[in-house]
Amino acid sequence: MGHSNSVSPPKRHNNNNNNARQWRILDFITAAFFFSVVLFFALVFTPLGDPLAASGRHTLLLSTADPRQRQRFVTVIEAGKQPGQFLDACPADDVDHMPCEDPRLNRLLSREMNYYRERHCPRHEDTPLCLIPLPKGYRIPVTWPESLHKIWYSNMPHSKIADRKGHQGWMKLEGQHFIFPGGGTMFPDGAEQYIEKLGKYIPINGGALRTVLDMGCGVASFGGYLLAKDILTMSFAPRDSHKSQIQFALERGIPAFVAMLGTRRLPFPAFGFDLIHCSRCLIPFTAYNASYFIEVDRLLRPGGYLVISGPPVQWSKLDKEWSDLQGVARALCYEQIVVEGNTAIWKKPAGETCLPNQNEFGLELCDDSDDPSQAWYFKLKKCVNSPSSVKGDYAIGTIPKWPERLTAAPPRSRLVKSVDVYEADTKRWIRRVAHYKESLSIKLGTPSVRNVMDMNALFGGFAAALKSDPVWVMNVVPAQKPPTLDVIFDRGLIGVYHDWCEPFSTYPRTYDLIHVTSIESLIKDPASDKRRCNLVDLMVEMDRVLRPEGTVVVRDAPEVIDNVARVAHAMRWKPTIYDEEPESHGREKILVATKTFWKL
């Protein structure tokens, strides 16, 4: 029992055979190593590697967590070290991707005051460098004004709104098109009749009103039909359960923007809108110490109008909410013009606010240190801004009517040191736009261009020069630059504040033409002149929002334009570089690029 104490004799080994086998393995490893080295140099330094690089780059960028590797790739693109190579396509399920309004990420955030529906942008190093692909069956959009009434179903095949809201006149699916009868939840018989009804109490005609904010706009039929009255509406809604309402609005050629009234101010200047409209927008205006009504008051021009149609106005089981809404309006001395059915209309005082006063909501004036036009990632305040905090004669009835206000001297800009500077800017852009059309063959003024963005708008001179064209312009004032957006609104134009080191709050494929002056300045810190982000990320974002066969126009110094051209090639654009206008005396070049219609 137990373990045996016997020892087995040792086995004899054939040393010659064993050594031969070891050498064969070593030879194989050495040969494989040298083959790998040769293959590496062949792929990197000869055209043999081009197809593999093009097909494999997307996977590399999606999978890498090394920001240094990403930055090296950005440097390669900007330097044009791989000519003929393109950025690869993003995954097919990213066709409607909005980086800062991504429900897959934002749903994990707090729901208090709808924080999770506001902008929350990923870090650059967490963002893949790839191009948003087209939906299957995508077609060049229906042109304006036909697009107001119908669009291609295949461009955004989302029938949820049509299924849920078709009976209210929002939209319906007919064959290959979505049809828009012009209705809404509170105006199922059509926006035109609703606007005529409002016109009994509000000066819709005659040019007194020009800029409108439509809150929770649905598919933006209200703003679409106000265009016939020469009234320009900024329609906004969040990316919510309806998913695509702003996307539908922009596909129709109606000004629109993705935003949420949550914990922050909306990215607009103080006292810029002549009319603010809410049709069943379901914003709890009196909640959180009336923070949302206070924000409406900040945005509404003195003498302007507020229209709330739907809850809580004379709404069943919402008596307290309706009473509180009336109470807040009274505390701010708004004149209640009419309550008709479920629609209420107020007029804001044209002069000074009546605060401070005794009111049950504890409303107080902000102190003099608060800038009411500061609105980029700025938390909502629980105090009311006095119109006297912004100097100038800009109330309704004082500011010129449209279209005279487009060229009138700005009544309140702190940054226009003389009227001569403003007028020179206006004339300069009239010359430049004429040059664009006559010498550069840019399709402005044709049905091909409807939705236009100016990424560095300053005073809105580019947009003003397009007054006679069938376009609307989103004037973007960079958040790091002088805050001139109030000038733009006083001219009767619209726009937003934005930082171009972040993605813009819109869906892919929503603009026909993107215009930018001094593109390099958008990514630099104005104090240090150092880059805050890179040109590749910025141009990938431009590509995301640009429609196929859309146009990009960039003005900058020759060395910057050369850099832009190299990146443009990597994004499948077709760029051409031109000299500036003969009347100009600077050293700018102009790049005009077309986004090609490529598919997966």
C-alpha positions, 0 to 999 in steps of 0.5 A: 500500500502507499506510494511506490519507491521504485524509480523509472529509468530516465528516457534517452533524448535524441539531441540532434533531432531536438536541436533541428526542431528548435532551429526550424521554429526559430527560422520560422519566427525570424522569417515571419518577423522580417516579412511583417517589417517589410509588409509594414513599410510597403503598406505605409510608404507605397500605394499598396496600403491605400485600400487597406488604410481606407477600409481599416481607419474607421475601426481604428478610430472607433476602437482606440482610447489613446488620444495621442493616436487620435491626434497623430491622425488629425495631424496626418489629415491636416498635413495632407500626408495621405493624399487620395485617402478619405475619412471613413463612414460612421456606422449605418445606425448613426445616420441621425446622430447628434453628438450633444443630444445623444439619448444613449448617453443623456438618459443616464443624467438627472431628470430634474428640470429636464437636465438630461434633455439639454446639451451634453457633449462628449470629449473630442478624444471620445468622438470618432473621426468619421463621416455620417452616412446617408439613410438608405434611399436618400434623395436631394431634398424637395426645394422651397417653397414646395418643401413647406408642404411635402418632403421625401419619406426616404430622407427621414423614414420616421412615421411616429409623428404621422401616426400619432399626430396625423389626425391633428393636421401635423403630417401624414404619409402619402406614397413616397412623401410626408405631407404637411397640411399645416395643422397643429395640436391647438390649430388642427384646422391649419396654421393660416387660420390660427395666425389670422385669429391671432391677427385680431389682437396682435399686429401680425401685418405691417412690419411691427413684428419681425422676430418670433420664438416658437417654443416646443414647435412640433414640425414648425408649421406656425413658423412656416406660415408666418414667413408669408407675413415677412415674419421670421421665426426661430422654432425650437424643441428638444430631441424627445419622444417625437425624435424628429420634429426639428429634423422635419422642420429643417427638411421643410426649409423652416428655421429651427433649432434643437434646444431644451428649456431646462436648467440654462438660459437659451442661447439668445440675447436679451430682449431679441424676440418681438413675439414668443409663442407656445402652442401646447409646449407644456413648459411649466412656466410658474414652476421653480419660482417662475424660472421659465417665465423669467427666461421668457421675459428675458428674451421678449422685447419690451412692448412684445407679445406672449401667446400661450395656447393650450395647457394651462390656459382655462384647462380642465384640472389645471386651475391652480397652474392657470391662476399662477400663470396669470399671477406671474404675468400681473407681477411683471405688469404684463397686459392681458389682451385676451383670453379666448378659449384655451389661448391667452395673449399678453403684452409686455410693458414697453417701458421700465419694469414695475418691479420691485413690488409686492408679489406672492412669487418673490420676484425681484430685480437682478443686480446691475452686475448681471448681463442679461445677454450672457447665455452660453451655458449660463444657468437660469436666474431667479431674478428679473432683468430690467430693460434699463440694464440694456441701453438703447431704444429697441422696444416695439413701437420705437425700433424701425419696422421691417424692412427698414430695421434691416439697414437702420443703425443698431439701437443698442450695440456696445460694440459698434463704435460708430455708425460708419463701421456698421454701414461699411460692413453692410456695404462690404457684404453686398459687394461680396455676395454679388461676387459670390453669385457672379464670379464664383457660381455659388447657387445663392438665389436659386432653388438649390439653396434654402437653409444657410448658416453663417458660422461667424456672423458678426453683425449679420451682414452676410445674411442681410445681403441675402434679403432678396433671396429665397433663403433664411440664415442661421447667424452664429455668433461664436461664444468666445467672440464679442457678443454681437447677436443683439445687433443681429436680432435688432436688424430683424434677423435670427441666430444663436450663440455657439462654441465651434469646439463643440457640435452644433445642435441640429440633425445631420444634413440640415443646411444647403450652404455653410459660410464662414469667415476666419475659420481658424479664429473659431478654434483659437483662444482669443487671449492666447491665440492657441488652438482650443480644438482642431480644424479636422473636428470642426470640418467633420462637424460641418460635413455632418450638418451639410446636405449632399451636394451642399456648398461650403464657402470659407474666407481666410488667409492663404495658408489657412485656406490651403490647410482647409483644402487638404482636410476637404479632400479627406472628407470627399469634398470638391474644393476650389480656391479663388482670389478675393473680390477685386475691390478688396485690399486684404490677403484673403483667399476664398475656398468653395467646396461641394459635398459629394453625394457618396453612399455606403 
